[in-house]
Amino acid sequence: MAAGRAIVAAVAAVDRQFHRPGPPARRRWKEGGEDHALGRSRGGPSTKIHAVVDQDGLPVRLHITPGRASDKTAGPALLDALPPGTVVADSGYDSLALVERVAARGGQAHIPTQSRVRQQRTVPPDLSRRRNLIERFFCKIKQFRRIATRFEKHAANFLAAVALASARLWLRSIESAP
């Protein structure tokens, strides 16, 4: 090697897209837009299904939100189009504004308060047992593999799949009725 010549070594580019796959540089998580209704949680991307069921446990209204969204935000969207009546909900929907909204429309809201609220509301035990109807609805709807694993990418398609599964539940109840 001649004296005075520099040795040039090839240095690989240290750019993320060549190093390993990962999230985009400007955003922490890769999420869908509003049309995906995906939210990031500890378990990964998720979607919440909100539903209103009748006295037989059959769905009347459906709504989906990203998994990290609060249940309180979906309450008004579910109840506004329904006639006034008795509302029995989970403590996730505990909001004084929602209770007052139901009362202003002429209905009664039986929503248990969350543990951090100072003034606790009580729910009669017979009405509290009726919340089991919604739990049974979700157990039935999760039997559909397309719903349980969320095959659809867009929120509109996923909501349509949930609506189709709900229609099958309605058809089963009509067929079994005497």
Disulfide bonds with the S-S distance in Angstrom:
none
